[in-house]
Amino acid sequence: MEISFAAEEITRIGSFPITNSFLTTLITSFALISFSLVVSKKVAIVPTRFQNVVEFTIEGLYSLTSQIAGKKTSFIFPWFATFFLFIIVANWFGLMPGFGTIGVHQHGHFIPLLRPVTSDLNATLALALISLIVTHFFSLKLLGIKEYLARFFSLNPINLFVGVLELFLEFVKIVSLSFRLFGNIFAGETLLVTVSKLAVFTAFLVPLPFMILEVVVGFVQALVFAMLTMVFMVILTTSHKSH
């Protein structure tokens, strides 16, 4: 099995290509939506052990958000939690049996049917763009267009230089968020494939420590992406007048 830098196309719907990472994105989204629907229907006054675990997770994420966002928790938390849960599930899905190993041969090349979502730069770039767009939307909504533009543009030459620099850094955030997540997950996938090839007779035991490491990396990368999004939202929705 070989690792392709770009996601592989497995079929087409008209002129729209369906890649293996896009298929995994649909599966991840379906799993999360189904899970949330099941949990919401089984909420009880006397919680079960499963409900306790879910509530503990949500309360932990909410508490973390409130410590950083303060009064802005109500509108930042849904985005923080959504990014974290989607990315961590997508990362961990990529470690399940069948990912990268079940597929078809086309033109002499093996095409896996399933590929980790975040090992596709298109997916991480899309997540970064959503993060930036929502952040600026909240900034416009809370600060107003006048104060929002004043953050980047000014008649004062020094403030104008700083503002343009800040505006440039907003685009750098897209590159930083997308490449950090993509690079770590893609590197981990490549490492697992390489180790599995080297250990022909012990293909299960030898990669096991690396898979445990990837579980940790998947968690950390999901938390880092969500935390950075939250911090960016807090900064851009804070008025300069409050400094």
N, C-alpha and C positions, 0 to 999 in steps of 0.2 A: 504494500500500500504506500502511495506517495502523497505528499501534502502539496496541494496547489495553493499558490498565493491568492488567486482569485477564486470566488465561489464558482462551482461547476454547474452548468445548465443540465437539468435532467429531462425537461419537457418544455412545451410551449402551449400557451392558450392564445391562439391567434398570433399576434406579433409580440405578445408579452412573454418573456422568458421566465420560467420557474426554476430557480436555482435550489440547490440542496440547503443552503442557509436560509433561504426564504421559506422553504417548507418547514424547517425547524422553527422559524419564527412563528408560523401559523400554529404549530403544535404547542409551542410554549404559551402563546396567547390563549389558546383554547383551554389548556390545562389550568392556567391561572384564573380564567373566567369561570370555568366549571367548579374549581375549588372554592372560589368566593361565593358562588351561588349555593353550593352544598353547605358551607359553613353558616351562611346567613339564615338558612332554613332550619338549622339544627341548634340555634341559640336557645339555651335553657336558663331558667332562674338559678337552678342548681347545676353549675357547669360540670361537664364531664372532663376527664383528663385531657382529651383532645382539645376541647374548648379552652381549657386552662393554658395549654401550650400556645394556641393561637392568640389568646388575649395577652399573654405574657410578651409575645413577640411584638404585637401592635403597640402595647403600652410602652415597651422599651424603645421602639422607634419614635413614638410620640414624645416621650420624655426627653430623648436625645434632641429632637427638633426644638422643643420648648426651651431647652437650655441655651440654644444658639439663636433661635429666631424670636423668642419672646412673644410679643403681642402679634407677630406675623405668623405664628404657628398655624393658625386656622387655614390659611390659603397655601402655605408652603408645604405643610405635612403631606397632603395627598400626592404631591409631585415627588417629594423626597422618598416616600414609602413605595410609590409606583416604580420609580427608577430602580430602587434597591431590590425590590422583590422580582421585577422582571429580569434584571441583569443576573442576580444570583441564581435564579431558576434556570436561565439560559446557560449560564456557565456550568452549572452542575449537571444539566441535561447532557452536555457534551462529554461527560465522563461515563455515561451509561453504556452498557454493551450494545453494539450495533452501530454506534456513531463512528463513521469512517471505515467500517469493516464490511457493512452490507451495502451492495451496490451492483452496478452493471458495467460491463466492458463495452466501450464505444471507441472504434477506430484504434484498437490496441491499447487504450488507456482505461484504467479502472476509475469509475465515477461513483463515489459514495452517495447513497440516497440521503443521508443525514450528515450535516456538518454543524458544529457549534455556531450559534448565531453571532457571537461576539468575536469569532475568528474571521469574520467577513468585515472588511473595512467599510463597506457600504452601510452595514447595520450600525456600527459604532459611530459613523459620521452622521447618520440619521438621528441617533440618540443625542449626539452633541448639538445638532441643529435645533432639535425640539427643546433641549435644555436652554439654549441661548434665546430662542424666539419667545418662549414662555417667560423667561426672566425679564426681557425687555418689555414684554406686554404688561407685566405686573408693575414695572417701573413707570411706564406711561400712565397706567391706571391710577396708581397711588400718588405720584408726584405731579401729574399734569404735564402737558406737552411743553409748556414754557420752561419749567424747572428741569425736565428731562433733557431738552436740547441744551440748556445752560450748562449741563454737566460736561458736554463735549465742545460747545462752541461759545466763544466770548470775544468781546471787543478788546479785552486786555491781551496783548501779545503773549505774555507769559502763561496766562490761564488758557489761551487758545492752544498753545503748544502742548500743555499738559492734557488738555481735553482731547486733542487729536491723537496724542499718544495713548490715552485711555481707550479711544475708539479703535485704534489699531490692535490694542491688547484684547479687545472683545473678539476680534477675529482669530487671534492667537489661541483663545480659549477653545475654539472649535477644534483646532489641530491638536491641542494638548489633551482634551477630553477623549477624542476619538482614537488617537494613536496610542495613548497610554493603555486604554482598555484593549484595543485590538492587539497591540504588541505583546502584552502579557499573556493573553489567552492563546494567540497564534503560536507564540513561542512554547507554551506548555503543551499544546497539541503536537507540535513538531517533536518535542522532547519525548513524549510518550510513544509516538510512532517509531522514532529512532531506537529507543531502548527496547521496544518490542521486537524489532528486527534483529538486534544484536543477541537477544536472549531467545533463540529459536525453541529450545527445549524447555525453557521455564518462562514462557511468554506471559504467564499470569503472575507468578511470584515476584519476578524482578521489577516490573513496572509498578508494583503495589505501593512502595514508599513514595514514588513520584506522583501517583494518583492521589495519595493522601495530601501531598504538598499542593497539588492542583486544587483540591477541595478548599484548602486555606486561601490560596491565591484567588480563587473564584469569589470567595466571601470578601476578601480585602478589596479587590477591584470593584466589586459592586458597591461596597460601603464608601470607597474613595470617590467614585463617580457621583453617587447620591449626595455625599457630604459637600463636595465642591459645588454642585448645583445649588444646594441649600445656601452655602456661604455667598455665592454669586448673587442669589436672589436677595439675601439680606442686605448686601452692600449696595446693590443697584436700586433698592426700594427705600434706602435711607437718604433723607434729605441732607444736602450740604449744610443747610442752616442749623441742623441739629449737632454739627461737629463743634 
